[in-house]
C-alpha cells in the first residue's frame, strides 16, 4: 500500500512502509497532521496536512491519524 501526496501540480507516491510516525497537534483548532518518513521524499522528510474539519471535536484525535498509523503498522 502507498500514500499519494499532492502539492498543487506535483504528485508523489510513497510506500506506507516508509512512514515513520504520524503526529497531530490537537491544541490548534485545525488539528494539523505531520507525517514523518524514514527517507527523503521529493517533498522532504516531513509532510504536514490539514485533515477535513470536524465540528465539535475540540480535543479528540482526528480518525485519519489512527487510520494512517494502523495502515503503516505503527504502534501508538
ChimeraX commands (.cxc) that place a marker at each C-alpha (Angstrom):
marker #1 position 0.00,0.00,0.00 radius 0.5
marker #1 position 1.06,3.55,-0.65 radius 0.5
marker #1 position 0.28,7.16,0.13 radius 0.5
marker #1 position -0.42,9.55,-2.71 radius 0.5
marker #1 position 0.73,13.03,-1.75 radius 0.5
marker #1 position -0.17,16.00,-3.89 radius 0.5
marker #1 position 1.08,19.57,-3.83 radius 0.5
marker #1 position -0.76,21.53,-6.49 radius 0.5
marker #1 position 0.73,20.32,-9.79 radius 0.5
marker #1 position 3.10,17.69,-8.40 radius 0.5
marker #1 position 2.07,14.29,-7.06 radius 0.5
marker #1 position 4.25,11.60,-5.49 radius 0.5
marker #1 position 3.63,8.06,-4.27 radius 0.5
marker #1 position 5.28,6.94,-1.03 radius 0.5
marker #1 position 5.05,3.34,0.24 radius 0.5
marker #1 position 3.38,3.08,3.67 radius 0.5
marker #1 position 6.43,1.18,4.94 radius 0.5
marker #1 position 8.37,4.46,4.63 radius 0.5
marker #1 position 6.06,6.15,7.15 radius 0.5
marker #1 position 7.99,6.61,10.39 radius 0.5
marker #1 position 5.44,8.50,12.51 radius 0.5
marker #1 position 2.08,10.25,12.41 radius 0.5
marker #1 position 1.61,13.19,14.80 radius 0.5
marker #1 position -1.32,15.50,15.34 radius 0.5
marker #1 position -1.44,18.87,17.07 radius 0.5
marker #1 position -4.78,18.78,18.90 radius 0.5
marker #1 position -4.20,22.18,20.54 radius 0.5
marker #1 position -4.68,24.01,17.24 radius 0.5
marker #1 position -8.31,24.05,16.10 radius 0.5
marker #1 position -7.49,22.74,12.60 radius 0.5
marker #1 position -5.61,19.70,14.02 radius 0.5
marker #1 position -2.64,19.71,11.59 radius 0.5
marker #1 position -1.18,16.24,11.00 radius 0.5
marker #1 position 2.54,15.72,10.35 radius 0.5
marker #1 position 3.81,12.62,8.57 radius 0.5
marker #1 position 7.49,11.78,9.08 radius 0.5
marker #1 position 9.23,9.44,6.65 radius 0.5
marker #1 position 12.24,7.14,7.05 radius 0.5
marker #1 position 13.84,8.53,3.89 radius 0.5
marker #1 position 13.85,11.78,1.99 radius 0.5
marker #1 position 10.93,12.20,-0.44 radius 0.5
marker #1 position 10.52,14.78,-3.19 radius 0.5
marker #1 position 8.63,16.84,-0.58 radius 0.5
marker #1 position 11.18,16.27,2.21 radius 0.5
marker #1 position 11.25,14.01,5.28 radius 0.5
marker #1 position 8.09,15.55,6.74 radius 0.5
marker #1 position 4.75,16.48,5.24 radius 0.5
marker #1 position 2.04,18.41,7.06 radius 0.5
marker #1 position -1.61,18.48,6.06 radius 0.5
marker #1 position -4.91,19.68,7.46 radius 0.5
marker #1 position -7.49,16.89,7.69 radius 0.5
marker #1 position -11.11,17.66,6.88 radius 0.5
marker #1 position -12.78,19.77,9.53 radius 0.5
marker #1 position -14.90,18.03,12.16 radius 0.5
marker #1 position -17.30,20.17,14.15 radius 0.5
marker #1 position -17.32,19.89,17.95 radius 0.5
marker #1 position -14.25,17.68,18.17 radius 0.5
marker #1 position -12.04,20.06,20.09 radius 0.5
marker #1 position -9.52,17.83,21.83 radius 0.5
marker #1 position -10.32,14.42,20.38 radius 0.5
marker #1 position -7.95,12.93,17.86 radius 0.5
marker #1 position -8.92,13.00,14.19 radius 0.5
marker #1 position -9.77,9.49,12.90 radius 0.5
marker #1 position -7.31,9.81,10.00 radius 0.5
marker #1 position -4.42,9.71,12.48 radius 0.5
marker #1 position -5.31,6.22,13.73 radius 0.5
marker #1 position -6.13,5.07,10.19 radius 0.5
marker #1 position -2.67,6.07,8.95 radius 0.5
marker #1 position -0.92,4.55,11.96 radius 0.5
marker #1 position -2.84,1.29,11.52 radius 0.5
marker #1 position -2.19,1.16,7.76 radius 0.5
marker #1 position 1.54,1.71,8.31 radius 0.5
marker #1 position 1.70,-0.79,11.20 radius 0.5
marker #1 position 2.87,1.84,13.68 radius 0.5
marker #1 position 2.29,1.30,17.39 radius 0.5
marker #1 position 0.57,4.14,19.22 radius 0.5
marker link #1:1,2 radius 0.2
marker link #1:2,3 radius 0.2
marker link #1:3,4 radius 0.2
marker link #1:4,5 radius 0.2
marker link #1:5,6 radius 0.2
marker link #1:6,7 radius 0.2
marker link #1:7,8 radius 0.2
marker link #1:8,9 radius 0.2
marker link #1:9,10 radius 0.2
marker link #1:10,11 radius 0.2
marker link #1:11,12 radius 0.2
marker link #1:12,13 radius 0.2
marker link #1:13,14 radius 0.2
marker link #1:14,15 radius 0.2
marker link #1:15,16 radius 0.2
marker link #1:16,17 radius 0.2
marker link #1:17,18 radius 0.2
marker link #1:18,19 radius 0.2
marker link #1:19,20 radius 0.2
marker link #1:20,21 radius 0.2
marker link #1:21,22 radius 0.2
marker link #1:22,23 radius 0.2
marker link #1:23,24 radius 0.2
marker link #1:24,25 radius 0.2
marker link #1:25,26 radius 0.2
marker link #1:26,27 radius 0.2
marker link #1:27,28 radius 0.2
marker link #1:28,29 radius 0.2
marker link #1:29,30 radius 0.2
marker link #1:30,31 radius 0.2
marker link #1:31,32 radius 0.2
marker link #1:32,33 radius 0.2
marker link #1:33,34 radius 0.2
marker link #1:34,35 radius 0.2
marker link #1:35,36 radius 0.2
marker link #1:36,37 radius 0.2
marker link #1:37,38 radius 0.2
marker link #1:38,39 radius 0.2
marker link #1:39,40 radius 0.2
marker link #1:40,41 radius 0.2
marker link #1:41,42 radius 0.2
marker link #1:42,43 radius 0.2
marker link #1:43,44 radius 0.2
marker link #1:44,45 radius 0.2
marker link #1:45,46 radius 0.2
marker link #1:46,47 radius 0.2
marker link #1:47,48 radius 0.2
marker link #1:48,49 radius 0.2
marker link #1:49,50 radius 0.2
marker link #1:50,51 radius 0.2
marker link #1:51,52 radius 0.2
marker link #1:52,53 radius 0.2
marker link #1:53,54 radius 0.2
marker link #1:54,55 radius 0.2
marker link #1:55,56 radius 0.2
marker link #1:56,57 radius 0.2
marker link #1:57,58 radius 0.2
marker link #1:58,59 radius 0.2
marker link #1:59,60 radius 0.2
marker link #1:60,61 radius 0.2
marker link #1:61,62 radius 0.2
marker link #1:62,63 radius 0.2
marker link #1:63,64 radius 0.2
marker link #1:64,65 radius 0.2
marker link #1:65,66 radius 0.2
marker link #1:66,67 radius 0.2
marker link #1:67,68 radius 0.2
marker link #1:68,69 radius 0.2
marker link #1:69,70 radius 0.2
marker link #1:70,71 radius 0.2
marker link #1:71,72 radius 0.2
marker link #1:72,73 radius 0.2
marker link #1:73,74 radius 0.2
marker link #1:74,75 radius 0.2
marker link #1:75,76 radius 0.2
view
